[in-house]
Amino acid sequence: MGAHVASHASPRGFDLPPHPADIYATQMLEMSGPMDAEKLARALAAPALGLLRAKGFVTAQDGQTWAIQVVGARHRAASASAPASHVGRIVCIGLKHELDREALQALAQPG
């Protein structure tokens, strides 16, 4: 048997697919200082975090801006340019019941 996904009944009596908010969770990481972009990208790809996708920009120790992209276990960190208002933030998306919010938040601390 496959996993059961709950559906919602419409006012007319037929089932609607689950609302994305019932399945997915998001978390914004705000970096508290310069980061090792490669190390951060690799850490975000760890299966234990429960991430499906992560994307954003960080400042490295040398002052350069890096783009971080994670899809499942795949990760990439590359030198990039971005508006200052976008740097230091990473958007994370995962399944609601699997996303490890505490572990994600710990990654936002330089170290």
Backbone torsions as a table, in degrees:
resi	resn	phi	psi	omega
1	MET	NA	142.8	177.5
2	GLY	-84.9	172.2	178.2
3	ALA	-69.5	142.0	178.4
4	HIS	-92.4	128.8	175.8
5	VAL	-110.1	122.5	-178.5
6	ALA	-65.0	145.5	175.5
7	SER	-118.9	169.8	-179.3
8	HIS	-111.6	141.0	176.7
9	ALA	-84.4	135.2	177.4
10	SER	-84.3	166.1	177.4
11	PRO	-59.4	-21.6	-179.4
12	ARG	-92.4	1.5	172.8
13	GLY	96.3	-2.5	178.0
14	PHE	-102.9	156.5	-176.1
15	ASP	-77.9	138.5	174.2
16	LEU	-106.4	151.9	176.4
17	PRO	-64.3	158.6	179.3
18	PRO	-60.3	147.2	176.6
19	HIS	-74.5	139.5	-179.1
20	PRO	-53.2	-32.3	179.8
21	ALA	-65.6	-20.3	177.5
22	ASP	-80.3	-17.9	-174.5
23	ILE	-110.1	-42.3	-172.3
24	TYR	-107.1	152.9	175.4
25	ALA	-130.6	148.6	176.1
26	THR	-122.6	154.6	175.7
27	GLN	-147.7	132.9	176.1
28	MET	-96.8	123.4	174.2
29	LEU	-96.6	128.6	176.6
30	GLU	-112.1	114.4	-176.7
31	MET	-69.8	137.2	-178.1
32	SER	-92.4	2.6	179.0
33	GLY	176.1	-173.7	179.0
34	PRO	-60.2	147.0	-176.2
35	MET	-128.9	156.6	168.0
36	ASP	-83.8	103.5	-171.7
37	ALA	-61.3	-43.2	-179.9
38	GLU	-62.6	-45.8	-179.8
39	LYS	-63.4	-41.7	179.6
40	LEU	-64.8	-45.0	179.4
41	ALA	-60.2	-43.8	179.1
42	ARG	-63.1	-42.4	-179.6
43	ALA	-65.3	-39.2	179.9
44	LEU	-66.6	-23.5	-179.3
45	ALA	-83.0	-3.0	-180.0
46	ALA	-64.5	126.1	-178.5
47	PRO	-55.2	-31.5	-177.3
48	ALA	-62.0	-21.8	179.9
49	LEU	-74.6	-22.0	179.8
50	GLY	77.3	20.1	-179.6
51	LEU	-81.0	140.3	169.5
52	LEU	-97.9	-35.8	-174.5
53	ARG	-154.8	142.0	172.9
54	ALA	-145.6	142.9	-177.8
55	LYS	-156.5	137.4	176.8
56	GLY	172.0	-169.2	-177.5
57	PHE	-128.9	141.4	176.7
58	VAL	-132.2	160.6	172.7
59	THR	-99.1	130.7	178.1
60	ALA	-83.9	171.3	-179.5
61	GLN	-59.4	-27.2	-179.2
62	ASP	-87.5	4.0	178.2
63	GLY	90.1	-6.7	178.9
64	GLN	-75.4	150.6	176.6
65	THR	-92.9	136.3	179.4
66	TRP	-125.7	140.5	171.9
67	ALA	-91.6	136.1	177.2
68	ILE	-115.5	131.2	175.5
69	GLN	-137.3	132.1	179.0
70	VAL	-133.4	131.5	173.4
71	VAL	-133.0	107.1	-176.0
72	GLY	60.0	-126.5	-179.7
73	ALA	-88.7	-4.7	178.3
74	ARG	-85.6	140.8	-179.9
75	HIS	-144.0	155.2	179.2
76	ARG	-151.3	137.0	172.1
77	ALA	-128.5	126.8	-177.7
78	ALA	-143.1	145.1	175.8
79	SER	-57.4	139.1	-174.5
80	ALA	-153.9	168.4	170.4
81	SER	-117.9	144.3	-178.8
82	ALA	-156.3	153.4	175.0
83	PRO	-59.9	142.4	-178.3
84	ALA	-52.6	-33.2	-178.6
85	SER	-68.3	-15.3	-179.5
86	HIS	-97.9	-15.4	-175.1
87	VAL	-80.4	138.2	179.3
88	GLY	94.0	12.1	-179.9
89	ARG	-132.6	138.5	175.4
90	ILE	-131.8	127.4	177.0
91	VAL	-91.5	128.7	-179.3
92	CYS	-117.9	137.1	178.3
93	ILE	-128.5	134.4	178.0
94	GLY	-152.9	174.9	174.5
95	LEU	-71.2	136.3	-173.5
96	LYS	-52.2	-43.9	-175.4
97	HIS	-84.2	-2.5	-178.7
98	GLU	-116.5	-16.5	-174.9
99	LEU	-68.9	122.1	179.9
100	ASP	-92.6	87.9	-174.8
101	ARG	-62.6	-39.4	-179.4
102	GLU	-65.5	-43.8	179.8
103	ALA	-66.4	-38.1	177.4
104	LEU	-62.6	-46.1	-178.8
105	GLN	-61.8	-36.0	178.9
106	ALA	-63.0	-30.9	-179.8
107	LEU	-70.1	-17.6	-179.5
108	ALA	-76.4	-7.0	179.7
109	GLN	-92.4	131.6	178.3
110	PRO	-61.9	149.5	177.9
111	GLY	162.8	NA	NA
